[in-house]
Amino acid sequence: MRPSFDNGKSSREWGRLQATSAPGTTRNTRQLWLVVDNATYESQFDAKALVASFPTRPLGSDPVSTYTQNGDVLFQLEHYEEALTTYEKVLQLDPANSYAANCRGNTLYKLGRFERAHLAYQQAIQLDPQEALFYYNQGCALACLDRHAEALAAFEQAIQLDPSDAYAHNNAGNALYKLHRYERALATYERAIQLDPDQTTFHYNRGKVLAFLDRFEDALAAFERIVQLDPSNIEAHTNKAHVLSTLQRYTEALAEYQQAVQLDPYNADIYNKQGLTLSRLNRPMEALAAYARAIRLSPTNAAAYADIGHALYDLECYYEALTAYKRAIQLDPSCAKAHYGKGNILRDIACDREAYAAYARAVQLDPLFAPARFCKDQMRLGKMPEKGRSPALPEQRPAQPGLPTPFHSLISKVHPLISIFSSSTRHTST
């Protein structure tokens, strides 16, 4: 019996939610640092000179406005600690300044101090409870704290005050997704798209939740829409390819991965997925070349080693496949598919106890890994077939100096520029 390397959970492996979560302000601060006191500061040097001048600049008759403007300049220049100090001075002079409270929250958010940012936004809301933007910003901070129910309430309040805010709808959808309320999340993303149909982030999130709901044709249309809006969007191509693979349209999926590779030729994950697709098209040598490229770009990529092990197993290169699986486990002991692949080889050479242990470890690491669970249960019941076992593997294959290992030879035939195991084979025990 030929084992399957498809994990039933793989169809759930979609890219992360895309949040439009950068906090905002109530005024256009982008131009404030370009023109200050009728002087233009376009270069970084001039901007630094401007910042250095702040302590000596006169506050004038309206110190609150001066400090506020200084804070906005510092924020735009990404001098967040200095901006924070400046906004706090504003609040000392004018405790009821909701704009400064919101900007203080934005600065704390940029510094990764999300709990304090949340409290700052709460202060802004208390000062001006009718400003939708303050609730939106509070929701962003709460989302970063994984307090998704509270984030949802904040986004919903922002929507109530400003129903036309597409970004608030999108982030509310993200919160609903995190709360496993997928149908509502989908409806919320669709509302965001109605408000801003050309925003690729909204289509991406809609496609992701559709895929999770197993509505793959609709998800495919969502990712195709992103490609139409932004042909250079790499995530759109890779997610479209993933959906096509789920629909077993592997030739089309391969074309999408090739497009993604052209856009980002140094992305190891794309080459690895390309290899998986080539394997499903029964093009193992090309799959090996793709895996080899992935490993060359990311030498510690355990998943790529596990997948190259699967390809070598299909080519009946059992010793080399076992070496690949062991290397994957060495890099990442929690790589379930490497333990599963190792179990297949150990089962084939009649090391049933060791094979059962490998399958059990794979299931322990990933309870949803259906092929590993099936093999483990079959071995426990003594139902695994005896025929078709591969030849026994040697205890140790000597690697003579100056001579390539068998794996090295195979990979060299596929991709002469890449030799992956020239050193790792010698350091991996059998």
One Martini backbone bead per residue (centre of mass of N, CA, C, O) as a GRO file, in nm:
protein
  430
    1MET     BB    1   0.094   0.038   0.024
    2ARG     BB    2   0.055   0.368  -0.050
    3PRO     BB    3   0.124   0.646   0.094
    4SER     BB    4   0.003   0.941   0.227
    5PHE     BB    5   0.093   1.306   0.234
    6ASP     BB    6  -0.185   1.414   0.301
    7ASN     BB    7  -0.318   1.668   0.491
    8GLY     BB    8  -0.629   1.757   0.593
    9LYS     BB    9  -0.531   2.048   0.711
   10SER     BB   10  -0.411   2.207   0.465
   11SER     BB   11  -0.674   2.366   0.375
   12ARG     BB   12  -0.627   2.572   0.638
   13GLU     BB   13  -0.354   2.711   0.520
   14TRP     BB   14  -0.384   3.028   0.559
   15GLY     BB   15  -0.338   3.330   0.564
   16ARG     BB   16  -0.336   3.589   0.735
   17LEU     BB   17  -0.485   3.833   0.851
   18GLN     BB   18  -0.586   4.155   0.728
   19ALA     BB   19  -0.520   4.453   0.891
   20THR     BB   20  -0.658   4.786   0.938
   21SER     BB   21  -0.470   4.886   1.226
   22ALA     BB   22  -0.380   5.168   1.195
   23PRO     BB   23  -0.379   5.426   1.361
   24GLY     BB   24  -0.552   5.738   1.390
   25THR     BB   25  -0.630   6.069   1.302
   26THR     BB   26  -0.806   6.394   1.284
   27ARG     BB   27  -0.555   6.479   1.108
   28ASN     BB   28  -0.324   6.606   0.877
   29THR     BB   29   0.014   6.518   0.953
   30ARG     BB   30   0.200   6.486   0.705
   31GLN     BB   31   0.257   6.810   0.655
   32LEU     BB   32   0.379   6.925   0.922
   33TRP     BB   33   0.690   6.841   0.867
   34LEU     BB   34   0.726   7.005   0.594
   35VAL     BB   35   0.569   7.264   0.727
   36VAL     BB   36   0.746   7.492   0.942
   37ASP     BB   37   0.752   7.810   0.975
   38ASN     BB   38   0.778   7.836   0.649
   39ALA     BB   39   0.952   7.570   0.642
   40THR     BB   40   1.129   7.329   0.454
   41TYR     BB   41   1.146   6.959   0.523
   42GLU     BB   42   1.287   6.707   0.317
   43SER     BB   43   1.521   6.611   0.469
   44GLN     BB   44   1.666   6.431   0.715
   45PHE     BB   45   1.855   6.649   0.814
   46ASP     BB   46   1.645   6.871   0.853
   47ALA     BB   47   1.468   6.712   1.049
   48LYS     BB   48   1.680   6.686   1.272
   49ALA     BB   49   1.714   6.987   1.312
   50LEU     BB   50   1.428   7.036   1.402
   51VAL     BB   51   1.428   6.857   1.653
   52ALA     BB   52   1.671   7.000   1.792
   53SER     BB   53   1.500   7.281   1.815
   54PHE     BB   54   1.268   7.242   2.023
   55PRO     BB   55   1.385   7.335   2.306
   56THR     BB   56   1.432   7.649   2.176
   57ARG     BB   57   1.152   7.698   2.106
   58PRO     BB   58   0.901   7.898   2.115
   59LEU     BB   59   0.575   7.880   2.254
   60GLY     BB   60   0.421   8.118   2.300
   61SER     BB   61   0.073   8.177   2.348
   62ASP     BB   62   0.042   7.846   2.250
   63PRO     BB   63   0.167   7.568   2.384
   64VAL     BB   64  -0.026   7.345   2.294
   65SER     BB   65   0.014   7.379   1.987
   66THR     BB   66   0.319   7.344   1.985
   67TYR     BB   67   0.336   7.061   2.113
   68THR     BB   68   0.152   6.924   1.912
   69GLN     BB   69   0.322   6.977   1.662
   70ASN     BB   70   0.576   6.841   1.765
   71GLY     BB   71   0.448   6.562   1.800
   72ASP     BB   72   0.372   6.520   1.503
   73VAL     BB   73   0.655   6.534   1.392
   74LEU     BB   74   0.780   6.303   1.559
   75PHE     BB   75   0.587   6.087   1.460
   76GLN     BB   76   0.656   6.106   1.153
   77LEU     BB   77   0.972   6.046   1.233
   78GLU     BB   78   0.970   5.807   1.454
   79HIS     BB   79   0.985   5.966   1.746
   80TYR     BB   80   0.820   5.820   1.991
   81GLU     BB   81   0.929   5.901   2.267
   82GLU     BB   82   0.920   6.208   2.215
   83ALA     BB   83   0.621   6.220   2.143
   84LEU     BB   84   0.512   6.117   2.410
   85THR     BB   85   0.622   6.345   2.586
   86THR     BB   86   0.472   6.572   2.434
   87TYR     BB   87   0.178   6.477   2.477
   88GLU     BB   88   0.197   6.481   2.787
   89LYS     BB   89   0.230   6.788   2.802
   90VAL     BB   90  -0.041   6.857   2.685
   91LEU     BB   91  -0.207   6.712   2.912
   92GLN     BB   92  -0.103   6.889   3.140
   93LEU     BB   93  -0.222   7.158   3.012
   94ASP     BB   94  -0.472   6.967   2.865
   95PRO     BB   95  -0.676   6.723   2.987
   96ALA     BB   96  -0.917   6.768   2.746
   97ASN     BB   97  -0.736   6.652   2.509
   98SER     BB   98  -0.828   6.422   2.278
   99TYR     BB   99  -0.609   6.433   2.065
  100ALA     BB  100  -0.367   6.375   2.252
  101ALA     BB  101  -0.472   6.106   2.361
  102ASN     BB  102  -0.476   5.963   2.089
  103CYS     BB  103  -0.174   6.013   2.017
  104ARG     BB  104  -0.065   5.862   2.256
  105GLY     BB  105  -0.181   5.592   2.167
  106ASN     BB  106  -0.033   5.575   1.895
  107THR     BB  107   0.252   5.573   2.017
  108LEU     BB  108   0.219   5.322   2.194
  109TYR     BB  109   0.153   5.137   1.962
  110LYS     BB  110   0.426   5.171   1.809
  111LEU     BB  111   0.577   5.058   2.084
  112GLY     BB  112   0.396   4.801   2.187
  113ARG     BB  113   0.190   4.937   2.415
  114PHE     BB  114  -0.121   4.824   2.430
  115GLU     BB  115  -0.239   4.874   2.709
  116ARG     BB  116  -0.175   5.179   2.718
  117ALA     BB  117  -0.322   5.248   2.459
  118HIS     BB  118  -0.602   5.167   2.551
  119LEU     BB  119  -0.613   5.378   2.781
  120ALA     BB  120  -0.581   5.625   2.600
  121TYR     BB  121  -0.836   5.577   2.431
  122GLN     BB  122  -1.027   5.584   2.671
  123GLN     BB  123  -0.974   5.879   2.734
  124ALA     BB  124  -1.070   5.993   2.463
  125ILE     BB  125  -1.360   5.885   2.487
  126GLN     BB  126  -1.436   6.039   2.746
  127LEU     BB  127  -1.390   6.323   2.603
  128ASP     BB  128  -1.510   6.183   2.308
  129PRO     BB  129  -1.783   5.974   2.245
  130GLN     BB  130  -1.829   6.068   1.915
  131GLU     BB  131  -1.555   5.940   1.818
  132ALA     BB  132  -1.488   5.686   1.606
  133LEU     BB  133  -1.174   5.665   1.595
  134PHE     BB  134  -1.128   5.583   1.895
  135TYR     BB  135  -1.262   5.304   1.874
  136TYR     BB  136  -1.089   5.193   1.654
  137ASN     BB  137  -0.818   5.213   1.805
  138GLN     BB  138  -0.901   5.041   2.043
  139GLY     BB  139  -0.949   4.783   1.878
  140CYS     BB  140  -0.657   4.747   1.785
  141ALA     BB  141  -0.533   4.711   2.067
  142LEU     BB  142  -0.712   4.469   2.156
  143ALA     BB  143  -0.624   4.278   1.930
  144CYS     BB  144  -0.319   4.272   2.024
  145LEU     BB  145  -0.435   4.137   2.309
  146ASP     BB  146  -0.659   3.917   2.240
  147ARG     BB  147  -0.939   4.100   2.277
  148HIS     BB  148  -1.191   4.036   2.070
  149ALA     BB  149  -1.458   4.112   2.202
  150GLU     BB  150  -1.376   4.406   2.266
  151ALA     BB  151  -1.296   4.483   1.981
  152LEU     BB  152  -1.571   4.443   1.855
  153ALA     BB  153  -1.718   4.657   2.022
  154ALA     BB  154  -1.548   4.893   1.916
  155PHE     BB  155  -1.607   4.862   1.613
  156GLU     BB  156  -1.916   4.881   1.639
  157GLN     BB  157  -1.912   5.170   1.750
  158ALA     BB  158  -1.774   5.296   1.505
  159ILE     BB  159  -2.001   5.213   1.305
  160GLN     BB  160  -2.234   5.362   1.441
  161LEU     BB  161  -2.094   5.646   1.397
  162ASP     BB  162  -1.954   5.516   1.108
  163PRO     BB  163  -2.086   5.333   0.850
  164SER     BB  164  -1.851   5.415   0.618
  165ASP     BB  165  -1.625   5.239   0.759
  166ALA     BB  166  -1.449   4.994   0.613
  167TYR     BB  167  -1.223   4.928   0.823
  168ALA     BB  168  -1.408   4.856   1.058
  169HIS     BB  169  -1.540   4.618   0.920
  170ASN     BB  170  -1.287   4.450   0.876
  171ASN     BB  171  -1.199   4.432   1.181
  172ALA     BB  172  -1.458   4.302   1.273
  173GLY     BB  173  -1.414   4.049   1.104
  174ASN     BB  174  -1.158   3.959   1.249
  175ALA     BB  175  -1.286   3.924   1.526
  176LEU     BB  176  -1.497   3.713   1.439
  177TYR     BB  177  -1.294   3.506   1.345
  178LYS     BB  178  -1.151   3.470   1.623
  179LEU     BB  179  -1.453   3.383   1.740
  180HIS     BB  180  -1.584   3.176   1.524
  181ARG     BB  181  -1.771   3.383   1.334
  182TYR     BB  182  -1.786   3.331   1.009
  183GLU     BB  183  -2.047   3.439   0.882
  184ARG     BB  184  -2.023   3.724   0.999
  185ALA     BB  185  -1.749   3.786   0.883
  186LEU     BB  186  -1.832   3.769   0.590
  187ALA     BB  187  -2.047   3.995   0.596
  188THR     BB  188  -1.844   4.216   0.684
  189TYR     BB  189  -1.655   4.203   0.443
  190GLU     BB  190  -1.875   4.266   0.232
  191ARG     BB  191  -1.931   4.548   0.339
  192ALA     BB  192  -1.650   4.662   0.291
  193ILE     BB  193  -1.661   4.620  -0.019
  194GLN     BB  194  -1.899   4.805  -0.075
  195LEU     BB  195  -1.739   5.063   0.029
  196ASP     BB  196  -1.445   4.922  -0.092
  197PRO     BB  197  -1.383   4.750  -0.386
  198ASP     BB  198  -1.044   4.814  -0.411
  199GLN     BB  199  -0.967   4.657  -0.149
  200THR     BB  200  -0.766   4.387  -0.110
  201THR     BB  201  -0.792   4.310   0.189
  202PHE     BB  202  -1.093   4.234   0.182
  203HIS     BB  203  -1.074   4.004  -0.025
  204TYR     BB  204  -0.878   3.832   0.129
  205ASN     BB  205  -1.053   3.779   0.383
  206ARG     BB  206  -1.287   3.658   0.230
  207GLY     BB  207  -1.131   3.422   0.103
  208LYS     BB  208  -1.039   3.291   0.366
  209VAL     BB  209  -1.323   3.228   0.488
  210LEU     BB  210  -1.427   3.064   0.249
  211ALA     BB  211  -1.218   2.841   0.269
  212PHE     BB  212  -1.289   2.755   0.559
  213LEU     BB  213  -1.597   2.692   0.448
  214ASP     BB  214  -1.553   2.532   0.167
  215ARG     BB  215  -1.573   2.782  -0.056
  216PHE     BB  216  -1.373   2.760  -0.315
  217GLU     BB  217  -1.493   2.911  -0.557
  218ASP     BB  218  -1.531   3.180  -0.405
  219ALA     BB  219  -1.238   3.211  -0.319
  220LEU     BB  220  -1.121   3.221  -0.601
  221ALA     BB  221  -1.266   3.481  -0.685
  222ALA     BB  222  -1.134   3.662  -0.471
  223PHE     BB  223  -0.835   3.620  -0.567
  224GLU     BB  224  -0.882   3.710  -0.858
  225ARG     BB  225  -0.957   4.001  -0.787
  226ILE     BB  226  -0.682   4.080  -0.677
  227VAL     BB  227  -0.523   4.031  -0.937
  228GLN     BB  228  -0.674   4.248  -1.095
  229LEU     BB  229  -0.595   4.487  -0.899
  230ASP     BB  230  -0.302   4.319  -0.824
  231PRO     BB  231  -0.066   4.147  -1.000
  232SER     BB  232   0.172   4.178  -0.758
  233ASN     BB  233   0.022   3.989  -0.559
  234ILE     BB  234   0.145   3.725  -0.396
  235GLU     BB  235  -0.080   3.619  -0.206
  236ALA     BB  236  -0.288   3.584  -0.426
  237HIS     BB  237  -0.140   3.364  -0.586
  238THR     BB  238  -0.098   3.155  -0.354
  239ASN     BB  239  -0.399   3.129  -0.272
  240LYS     BB  240  -0.501   3.048  -0.545
  241ALA     BB  241  -0.328   2.793  -0.563
  242HIS     BB  242  -0.444   2.654  -0.313
  243VAL     BB  243  -0.730   2.629  -0.416
  244LEU     BB  244  -0.664   2.471  -0.673
  245SER     BB  245  -0.546   2.230  -0.520
  246THR     BB  246  -0.805   2.160  -0.363
  247LEU     BB  247  -0.949   2.122  -0.660
  248GLN     BB  248  -0.732   1.964  -0.842
  249ARG     BB  249  -0.584   2.217  -1.010
  250TYR     BB  250  -0.260   2.187  -1.069
  251THR     BB  251  -0.180   2.339  -1.324
  252GLU     BB  252  -0.291   2.614  -1.231
  253ALA     BB  253  -0.132   2.628  -0.969
  254LEU     BB  254   0.149   2.628  -1.094
  255ALA     BB  255   0.117   2.896  -1.246
  256GLU     BB  256   0.090   3.067  -0.988
  257TYR     BB  257   0.362   2.993  -0.861
  258GLN     BB  258   0.530   3.099  -1.095
  259GLN     BB  259   0.437   3.389  -1.063
  260ALA     BB  260   0.538   3.423  -0.772
  261VAL     BB  261   0.837   3.369  -0.833
  262GLN     BB  262   0.876   3.614  -1.018
  263LEU     BB  263   0.807   3.819  -0.784
  264ASP     BB  264   0.962   3.602  -0.564
  265PRO     BB  265   1.274   3.442  -0.591
  266TYR     BB  266   1.327   3.433  -0.241
  267ASN     BB  267   1.085   3.226  -0.170
  268ALA     BB  268   1.075   2.929  -0.013
  269ASP     BB  269   0.769   2.863   0.019
  270ILE     BB  270   0.698   2.864  -0.282
  271TYR     BB  271   0.882   2.633  -0.370
  272ASN     BB  272   0.754   2.421  -0.186
  273LYS     BB  273   0.468   2.438  -0.313
  274GLN     BB  274   0.558   2.373  -0.595
  275GLY     BB  275   0.658   2.089  -0.525
  276LEU     BB  276   0.385   1.974  -0.438
  277THR     BB  277   0.248   2.013  -0.713
  278LEU     BB  278   0.446   1.840  -0.879
  279SER     BB  279   0.388   1.580  -0.727
  280ARG     BB  280   0.082   1.570  -0.809
  281LEU     BB  281   0.189   1.563  -1.126
  282ASN     BB  282   0.419   1.354  -1.148
  283ARG     BB  283   0.705   1.551  -1.099
  284PRO     BB  284   0.965   1.468  -0.913
  285MET     BB  285   1.221   1.612  -1.024
  286GLU     BB  286   1.100   1.898  -1.013
  287ALA     BB  287   1.032   1.890  -0.715
  288LEU     BB  288   1.322   1.862  -0.615
  289ALA     BB  289   1.418   2.131  -0.725
  290ALA     BB  290   1.227   2.305  -0.554
  291TYR     BB  291   1.317   2.204  -0.277
  292ALA     BB  292   1.615   2.278  -0.311
  293ARG     BB  293   1.563   2.579  -0.334
  294ALA     BB  294   1.434   2.614  -0.058
  295ILE     BB  295   1.685   2.516   0.104
  296ARG     BB  296   1.884   2.721   0.000
  297LEU     BB  297   1.716   2.968   0.117
  298SER     BB  298   1.626   2.757   0.374
  299PRO     BB  299   1.816   2.550   0.569
  300THR     BB  300   1.584   2.540   0.825
  301ASN     BB  301   1.353   2.392   0.657
  302ALA     BB  302   1.170   2.135   0.760
  303ALA     BB  303   0.940   2.105   0.552
  304ALA     BB  304   1.124   2.068   0.305
  305TYR     BB  305   1.257   1.805   0.401
  306ALA     BB  306   0.997   1.643   0.420
  307ASP     BB  307   0.911   1.678   0.120
  308ILE     BB  308   1.168   1.554  -0.001
  309GLY     BB  309   1.116   1.281   0.127
  310HIS     BB  310   0.860   1.215  -0.029
  311ALA     BB  311   0.987   1.224  -0.312
  312LEU     BB  312   1.201   1.002  -0.258
  313TYR     BB  313   1.004   0.780  -0.188
  314ASP     BB  314   0.864   0.777  -0.471
  315LEU     BB  315   1.165   0.701  -0.594
  316GLU     BB  316   1.294   0.481  -0.396
  317CYS     BB  317   1.480   0.667  -0.192
  318TYR     BB  318   1.507   0.563   0.119
  319TYR     BB  319   1.765   0.664   0.247
  320GLU     BB  320   1.730   0.962   0.165
  321ALA     BB  321   1.455   1.002   0.297
  322LEU     BB  322   1.543   0.942   0.587
  323THR     BB  323   1.747   1.169   0.601
  324ALA     BB  324   1.542   1.397   0.561
  325TYR     BB  325   1.365   1.338   0.807
  326LYS     BB  326   1.588   1.365   1.020
  327ARG     BB  327   1.653   1.658   0.952
  328ALA     BB  328   1.376   1.775   1.017
  329ILE     BB  329   1.373   1.683   1.317
  330GLN     BB  330   1.628   1.832   1.398
  331LEU     BB  331   1.507   2.117   1.332
  332ASP     BB  332   1.193   1.993   1.400
  333PRO     BB  333   1.041   1.796   1.634
  334SER     BB  334   0.730   1.905   1.539
  335CYS     BB  335   0.733   1.753   1.260
  336ALA     BB  336   0.490   1.549   1.161
  337LYS     BB  337   0.561   1.463   0.859
  338ALA     BB  338   0.836   1.342   0.933
  339HIS     BB  339   0.738   1.116   1.119
  340TYR     BB  340   0.557   0.985   0.912
  341GLY     BB  341   0.772   0.922   0.697
  342LYS     BB  342   0.946   0.753   0.883
  343GLY     BB  343   0.727   0.541   0.935
  344ASN     BB  344   0.706   0.429   0.647
  345ILE     BB  345   0.993   0.317   0.630
  346LEU     BB  346   0.993   0.139   0.886
  347ARG     BB  347   0.761  -0.035   0.787
  348ASP     BB  348   0.896  -0.139   0.518
  349ILE     BB  349   1.148  -0.268   0.708
  350ALA     BB  350   1.004  -0.405   0.969
  351CYS     BB  351   0.987  -0.160   1.195
  352ASP     BB  352   0.713  -0.155   1.368
  353ARG     BB  353   0.765  -0.022   1.639
  354GLU     BB  354   0.898   0.236   1.526
  355ALA     BB  355   0.665   0.314   1.339
  356TYR     BB  356   0.450   0.350   1.556
  357ALA     BB  357   0.600   0.574   1.707
  358ALA     BB  358   0.600   0.775   1.470
  359TYR     BB  359   0.296   0.796   1.432
  360ALA     BB  360   0.230   0.880   1.724
  361ARG     BB  361   0.391   1.142   1.713
  362ALA     BB  362   0.234   1.276   1.484
  363VAL     BB  363  -0.041   1.274   1.633
  364GLN     BB  364   0.048   1.433   1.880
  365LEU     BB  365   0.125   1.691   1.711
  366ASP     BB  366  -0.132   1.609   1.495
  367PRO     BB  367  -0.455   1.513   1.532
  368LEU     BB  368  -0.541   1.591   1.211
  369PHE     BB  369  -0.355   1.363   1.091
  370ALA     BB  370  -0.491   1.126   0.909
  371PRO     BB  371  -0.269   0.931   0.795
  372ALA     BB  372  -0.131   0.880   1.068
  373ARG     BB  373  -0.377   0.767   1.215
  374PHE     BB  374  -0.432   0.533   1.026
  375CYS     BB  375  -0.157   0.386   1.056
  376LYS     BB  376  -0.167   0.351   1.357
  377ASP     BB  377  -0.431   0.185   1.369
  378GLN     BB  378  -0.341  -0.042   1.179
  379MET     BB  379  -0.097  -0.136   1.349
  380ARG     BB  380  -0.253  -0.198   1.608
  381LEU     BB  381  -0.431  -0.420   1.433
  382GLY     BB  382  -0.241  -0.565   1.217
  383LYS     BB  383  -0.306  -0.444   0.892
  384MET     BB  384  -0.044  -0.418   0.767
  385PRO     BB  385   0.118  -0.484   0.493
  386GLU     BB  386   0.386  -0.687   0.381
  387LYS     BB  387   0.389  -0.606   0.109
  388GLY     BB  388   0.613  -0.377  -0.045
  389ARG     BB  389   0.869  -0.376   0.086
  390SER     BB  390   1.156  -0.243   0.138
  391PRO     BB  391   1.466  -0.258   0.152
  392ALA     BB  392   1.703  -0.283   0.356
  393LEU     BB  393   1.881  -0.081   0.553
  394PRO     BB  394   2.165   0.030   0.631
  395GLU     BB  395   2.331   0.118   0.905
  396GLN     BB  396   2.576   0.240   0.716
  397ARG     BB  397   2.687   0.494   0.494
  398PRO     BB  398   2.966   0.565   0.361
  399ALA     BB  399   3.151   0.880   0.344
  400GLN     BB  400   3.367   0.953   0.117
  401PRO     BB  401   3.611   1.137   0.036
  402GLY     BB  402   3.508   1.303  -0.266
  403LEU     BB  403   3.228   1.160  -0.243
  404PRO     BB  404   2.915   1.143  -0.314
  405THR     BB  405   2.625   1.112  -0.208
  406PRO     BB  406   2.336   0.987  -0.313
  407PHE     BB  407   2.179   1.248  -0.273
  408HIS     BB  408   2.375   1.435  -0.413
  409SER     BB  409   2.352   1.302  -0.689
  410LEU     BB  410   2.052   1.347  -0.736
  411ILE     BB  411   2.047   1.655  -0.707
  412SER     BB  412   2.259   1.718  -0.926
  413LYS     BB  413   2.072   1.627  -1.159
  414VAL     BB  414   1.859   1.850  -1.104
  415HIS     BB  415   2.071   2.069  -0.951
  416PRO     BB  416   2.396   2.172  -0.996
  417LEU     BB  417   2.393   2.419  -0.769
  418ILE     BB  418   2.284   2.196  -0.559
  419SER     BB  419   2.389   2.096  -0.219
  420ILE     BB  420   2.258   1.970   0.076
  421PHE     BB  421   2.395   1.686   0.213
  422SER     BB  422   2.709   1.695   0.222
  423SER     BB  423   2.704   1.731   0.550
  424SER     BB  424   2.444   1.618   0.695
  425THR     BB  425   2.483   1.313   0.643
  426ARG     BB  426   2.738   1.281   0.830
  427HIS     BB  427   2.555   1.394   1.097
  428THR     BB  428   2.344   1.159   1.050
  429SER     BB  429   2.189   0.922   1.195
  430THR     BB  430   2.059   0.572   1.149
   0.00000   0.00000   0.00000
